[in-house]
Structure formats: C-alpha cells, structure tokens
Amino acid sequence: MALIPLKIPAGMFRNGTEYEASGRWRDGNLVRWLGTSLRPIGGWVERLASATTDAPRGMHTWLESNGSRWIALGTHDELKVVTSGGVSYEITPGNLTSGYEDAQILTGYGYGLYGDGFYGTQRLDVSNPVSATTWTLDNFGDTLVACSDADGVAYQWNGNVTDGAEIITNGNFDTYTDWTFGAGWTINTNSSPSYAAYVPSNVSTHTYLEQSGLSLVDGQRYRVKFAVRGMSAGNTMSVDVGHSFGAAGEEKFLDIDVFNNFPNTLVQQEFTFTATDTNANCSIRFKANQTGGNDYWVDSVSLKAMPMAQAISNAPTGNLGIIVTEERFLFCLGAGGDPRTIDWSDQESITSWTPTSTNQAGSQVLQTSGKIMGAQRGRGQMLILTDIDMHRMTYVGAPFIYSTERVGTNCGLVARKAVATSDAGTFWMGQKSFFLYNGSSVQELDCEVKDYVFGDINRSQISKCWATTVGQHSEIWWFYCSSGSNEIDRYVSFDYRQGYWTTGDLSRTCGVDRGVFRHPIMATSGGAIYDHEFGLDFEGATAFAETGPFSIGAGDSIARITKLIPDEITQGDVTATFKTRLHPNGSETSHGPFDMANPTSVRFSGRQARMRVEAARPADWRVGVMRVDATQGGRR
C-alpha cells in the first residue's frame, strides 16, 4: 500500500491548462482557507426582501449621532434609505436624471462608417459606451451625501423621513351627506350625488371630482393617496394632478389610470410624482372613464410633499462622483463636466465652494490623458483613480490646500465601483490585471486566476463590476458579469494575508463590509438586502472545491486507487468525488460521490485524477490533507 497525501496549498490556480494546475485547487464555490484547511464561507440571511425596484449599484452604511443606523442604496433612477429595522424610505431627488440599468454599447445600425467592413462581422467600437449607472455615497457627519454618475448633482439628506403637511382640504368624505360644505371640491355631473364621495357613472358625459388651488413646487416629489370602490371590471378612473387642464399651458405631473374591479369595499391606492414647475393653482381630478356600469366612490384623499434628498447649495454639477476626505472636505470628482477636475468645498462646510482668501475651498485639474473613475480614502491621503493611472492628493493647508502626485501608470480602474481599501492598502481591478497601492507605490498583483476571470468576463457590462472588503477574513471580493450574463453572477476574491485567490458564483450588485452593522451587507439585482457571513444557509447553492489532476510520478503509468483516508474535523460533513482521465485532453470518467468512512473504499484507475470535495450538509466543515491508497499499474 502506498498512501499519497493530497497536500494542496490554499487558493485556486486557473491560469493555462487544467494539467498545469496539478497539485493545486483549480475550481470551487463559496469556500475559503484557514492555513491549508479548506472550509465554507459564511452563509447569508435576508434582511429586506425588496429595498429597491431595480438593481442597486451603490451602498453605504452610517451611524447617526443619535444612534440610528442607516443603509443607503442607489439604482439607475432611485435613491433609497433603510433603517436598521428594515423599513425602507424613498428619498429620490425630484429632478433626478434617470440613468441606465445596463451599459449601452452603441455600435449597431447608424453608428460607424458606411461601407466599412463586411456584413455579418463584428464591428470596431467607434462610439462612446454608456456605462451602467452607479452611485457614490458617503456621509458628512449625520448627513448622507450622494451622487449618481448619470445625473451629476451632489445631493444631501438630513435624515427626515416624515411627509410634509396635508395639502388637500377635507379629503375625508364619510361624514358628509351632500356638497353644502363647499371646501374646495367641485363635481362635474348632470346627476345630483347623494353623498359627497359618490360619483354616478350612468351619465352621458365623463364625470369628475376636483379640488383646485393647490400650491406645488418645481422639483418636489409628492405622495397622493386615496381610496376607491364601485368600478366595474374593465373600466378605469383616471387620476390627474397638475394645472390648466384643457387649456393653454396644461401640465400634468401625474396622469394615471386606475384599473380593477372594486365592487364592495374601499381599496387604498398610492402614487408618487414630481412637480415639474411651480404653480399655486394646481388641481387634483378624479375622472370616471365609463358611461355605464357601476357608480363609484372616492374617499380619504391625501396629498403631501415627500422627504427627499436635496441638491447641495452652490456645489458644482456634472460630477462623476463625490467623497468626503479625512479632513472633512467634500470632493466633487469630474466637477463641472470636466472628467479631470476635482473641486472641493471649504473645510467643515459642504455649501461653501467659491475659493476666497478666508476659506479653503479649491480646485485641481489632474494632469492625465484619462478620466477620473473613483476615489478612496487612504492613510493620510486621498487616492484618485482614473481609467489609465493613479494619483494621490495630500492635505498641505493654505494656500494650496492639497498637493497632487501621480503614483502609478498603466494601472487604470476598470469600473467606478471596482476598488476597495483595507488596512493592507487599496486594491482594484484593471482591464486585464489586479493592482495594489500599498501606501507608497502601485504594484500589479500576481493573480493565479487571471486567465479564468478576464477570459470569461462580459466586457460590455464591465461597468457593473464592484469590490468590497471582508475584513474579518482579510479578503477583497470583486463581483462581475460572466461572458454569458448581462447581470453580475460571479466573484473573485483575494486573501491579502495568505496571498491566495478564489472564484465562485454569486449574484450581488453592491455591498459594504461589517462595521456599522455586525455583518457584511450586500444586495441582489432584485433589490433584496442580505446579511452575509451569517449562518450556513446558501439558499440552495453548494460549497465545493475541486483539485487539478494528480498522478503517480510523471503520470506515465496508470494509478489504481482503492482507498481514501479522509481528514475532516467532523467526519461526514463532506463527500468526495474523483474524476479520472488517461490523457489530459481525453474523456473524463466520474466516480462517486463517496460518503466519508475510515477508510473510504473507492475503486478507480487512470493516469490522472481530480478530487472534488463538496458539502454534504450545512456545517462549518474543515478538510485537511486527504490521502489515497494508490498502486502503480501498467503504462497502457
């Protein structure tokens, strides 16, 4: 009997061919190592099922001075905040310019040169791609500051989640029996209603209920609520809010149809809208779009201004992002629409932007041929990453405020969110490599899964890539879209203490490390929020690791394997499967899975074999050095 120990170093190797990964782990999912001991990562648990409507691409957590903890998330057209208890509030600015949920590569019909190239062949990218919209989010003390790269405005939110005062007069009708109260409501009908909220439908002309004289403000978001009953199936009631209905200058801020069959009970409805100009004589109108069938009732009408993020006074527009420095300046990146300009406010004041002799507001244009992609707070310095190089800005005080120095070239950031900072330095994904800034210089990381990651990444959706730290395990995680997916479905992680890489499948579109909250928090493309590194539930996904091929000697003889000696912390937590080949590119035969025993009886042969270790049950398992009983067979 010859026991061959499968002593495999930590991490995965996926460069080159499969046989080049001999003696290494080659594939896996949801695993990490402690020394050379293989283990699963922590699981996850849902915190909120639907925080946003679409995929969030930006998240921030912060603690207010009163002890309140918040999560902020931004999508291509929304800004939301969530309390620690899981209550979600929309604070989307009223005049927010909607961005793109997916990146747009404009190389189709109408782009490029007519007659250039052959029909049916791939065209060169001759237009500017439009990135998927991302948010940069930070806090200036208790105040959330935010910027969407599609909108370019720097916003602030002071923590208010309470709607404003009621704008509607006498919106509850249940105590009235006629229209004699005359509180702003009018009704257009040729029948006399017997109740204030009763609108008969059997008339020859459309019937509407209206209140005018409402004062609405340009750019403010509003919430309208009402209850309705009595509509017959297939008919509608239109609800309009605006001014000058049917006249010159008509403007409808809300114009929706309510569909359904509400025969017996009042059903609550709620909608939101943004006023697009200021007018003191706006109206809300409920109009029956039916000339027969059920009569209907309207009741409990409410119209209130919603809390929302407000544009920061005097701040530049056209920005690509924002960040608060350690010295408590607010940086606007790509300020004023110039992708190389950084403007900063006065110290301790995010509304003072004009440089004077008595403040420290200022501006700097980077000497680069690229464009600013993102920024990170480093130890005693601000790190500015462009798409081709890296710069650091150091606070020096008056009169220059900040000094600027280029610290890396040919190391551009591939996506605005694909960078994260830990105590070991700042890590980011480039076009074909990963980089580290260690506080003094930039270095390219030796990545043992580079071929796999960059060989199967969807370049058209690369702007969705993002990074986060998992500090408790000394890891940096990058999430990206594989070549067959338009949404994030994979990750690659780097353990910067032990120096190994792992890969796996997981769909998360943004997240933050633990700190304000006990566990790392991440969001899905559907807007659900999860606490990670929590328990061992992977929602049906399987944690596994698979080796590259191993063989006897130079692999010129067939190995006959009869036994496996398992090395687990708790026997039975994992199963083992072996896959054999006679030649590196030959057909593969699978054997197992085998439940662990002392020893485990297995029988298979081949010139080379791979081992797959897979979780058999939810457990915090460990796998050490497995050994196989192998004898040398013939050469054929």
Number of C-alpha atoms within 10 A of each C-alpha: 9 11 15 19 13 16 14 19 16 21 28 25 28 23 17 13 13 15 16 15 20 19 18 22 23 26 20 22 22 21 18 29 22 12 11 17 19 23 21 23 21 17 18 21 17 14 18 18 14 16 26 25 13 18 24 33 28 26 24 23 25 21 17 14 9 7 8 13 16 22 23 25 28 28 27 25 20 21 24 20 26 19 14 15 11 16 11 19 20 19 22 23 24 20 17 22 15 14 20 15 19 19 19 14 15 15 16 11 7 8 12 16 8 8 7 9 12 8 8 6 7 10 14 10 13 12 12 10 14 17 22 23 25 29 27 24 24 21 19 19 15 15 16 22 26 30 30 31 26 23 21 25 28 31 23 23 22 15 17 12 15 12 14 13 11 13 17 21 15 17 20 17 18 12 9 13 14 15 17 8 11 9 12 13 19 15 21 14 18 13 13 13 15 13 15 23 24 21 26 25 24 17 13 11 14 16 22 20 20 17 21 19 15 19 13 25 15 13 17 22 23 23 17 21 16 18 17 22 21 23 25 18 13 9 18 18 20 16 20 20 25 24 24 13 15 8 8 8 9 11 19 19 19 19 13 14 16 15 14 15 16 17 16 11 11 17 15 14 13 12 13 15 19 21 21 18 14 13 16 12 14 20 22 23 20 20 21 24 17 22 16 13 14 20 18 21 20 23 21 17 22 19 24 19 21 26 23 26 25 21 20 18 13 13 23 21 19 21 27 30 29 30 25 23 20 14 11 17 20 29 26 27 31 27 27 19 14 15 20 20 19 24 23 31 26 21 16 14 16 23 13 20 22 16 14 11 8 8 17 24 23 19 20 16 14 20 12 16 12 15 20 28 27 24 26 18 18 21 14 14 19 22 24 24 26 27 22 20 22 26 20 23 19 16 16 10 10 11 10 13 16 19 13 18 14 17 17 18 14 14 25 25 27 25 25 29 26 24 29 22 21 17 11 13 16 20 29 29 25 20 16 13 19 21 20 20 20 17 17 10 11 20 14 16 16 13 19 19 23 20 16 15 22 16 14 14 19 20 17 18 24 25 23 29 27 28 27 25 23 21 16 11 14 16 20 23 22 23 27 31 25 22 17 10 13 17 22 25 20 21 24 21 22 24 20 16 10 15 14 21 25 27 27 19 18 18 19 27 26 29 27 22 20 18 13 16 17 12 18 22 25 24 29 24 20 17 23 20 28 22 22 25 19 16 15 17 16 18 9 6 12 19 22 23 26 21 25 24 25 22 21 19 10 9 16 17 19 21 26 20 21 17 20 24 19 23 16 18 13 12 16 16 19 25 19 22 17 22 20 24 19 20 14 16 10 9 9 16 14 14 16 14 16 17 16 20 13 11 14 16 15 19 15 18 23 22 26 25 25 21 21 21 20 20 20 18 14 16 16 15 20 20 20 19 17 17 18 21 20 22 17 17 15 10 10 9
